[in-house]
Amino acid sequence: MSAAAHHSPNPPILNSFASKDELAIHLAEFVVKAQKESIDKKGRFTIAISGGSLPNMLKGLIPNPAVKWDKWQVFYVDERAVPLDHPDSNHHACTTALFSKVPIPKENIHPLDPTLLDDLEELSDSYEKELIKEFAQRDSARFPVFDLILLGMGPDGHTASLFPGHELLAEDDRWVAYLQDSPKPPPKRITFTFPVINHAARVAFVAAGAEKIDVLPDVLDKPELGLPAARVRPTFPGQLYWFVDDAASAKVNLARTPFRL
Ligand SMILES: O=C(O)[C@H](O)[C@@H](O)[C@H](O)[C@H](O)COP(=O)(O)O
C-alpha cells in the first residue's frame, strides 16, 4: 500500500434519516456499539460531546441497559467560558438533557474549571491538563485518541468552536485552544483543535434540520472551500460518520458519498 494510500482516511459513512427522532435512535445504537467495542478492548470509553442541538439528540441513551456509564469518561469538544450552571454552558445542556437522567458517576464527567473563567489562557491550559491526565503524558501521547467524538455543524460550516477563516484552524500543536471572538455567541470559548479531533478512532457529525441544507453539500463535496467541518478527516484508521436527516441532506448527491453503517 503506498504511503499516500496508507494515510488516506476512509471515506465518510453517511446515513440520512427521515426524522430527528429516527436519527436519535440510530445514533444511540451507534454510541452503544462504539462504547462496547472500546470497553471490550480497554475497559473504558472516552467520548467528547459538542453543544448546540447535540445533547438533545442523545435521548436514545435514556434509559439504555446496554450503556455501562461507570466506564465512560466524558469531555466537551468545546465549551463556553461561562459558569457551569449558566444556560449557555454545554456542560449544563448535557447535564440537563442526559447526565441528570442516567447513573453516570460525577467524577467521570470533565467540565471546565469555573474558577478560571477570567483567564482564558489558564482555562484552556487546565482543560488540556485534564486531557493529558486521561490520555497518558503528553510526551508519549502526541495527541489523545478518543474512542468517539460527537460533532455538530453550524450553517456556516463551523464545528466545535472552529469557525471559517479563524486563526485557530491552523492550530496544530495545542490540544485545547481558546477564542474571544466566536461569531456564534457567547464569544469566549475553549475548543479542541483539529489534531485532537482528527486523531479520534471515530468522529460522528450530527447535522439535522433545513438550516443545514446548503452547507452540507459544500462540506461533503467541496473540500476546496476549506470549511472547518470539511477539515475533519480522521487520521487512518479513524473513521468519520455523518448522521443527518433528510431535511439537511436534501441537496446532497447521496449516490456520490460512499456510505454504509
Ligand atoms: O458549543 C457549540 O456551540 C457547539 O459545539 C457548536 O459547535 C455546535 O455543534 C454547532 O454550532 C452546531 O449547533 P446546532 O447543532 O445547534 O446547529
The ligand as an ORCA input file, in Angstrom:
! r2SCAN-3c Opt
* xyz 0 1
  O     -20.776     24.904     21.578
  C     -21.268     24.955     20.471
  O     -21.873     25.941     20.015
  C     -21.265     23.715     19.641
  O     -20.280     22.835     19.971
  C     -21.248     24.081     18.191
  O     -20.093     23.748     17.515
  C     -22.407     23.360     17.574
  O     -22.074     21.977     17.462
  C     -22.715     23.919     16.215
  O     -22.891     25.316     16.369
  C     -23.993     23.308     15.658
  O     -25.030     23.644     16.540
  P     -26.507     23.094     16.231
  O     -26.369     21.594     16.202
  O     -27.325     23.576     17.384
  O     -26.900     23.645     14.894
*
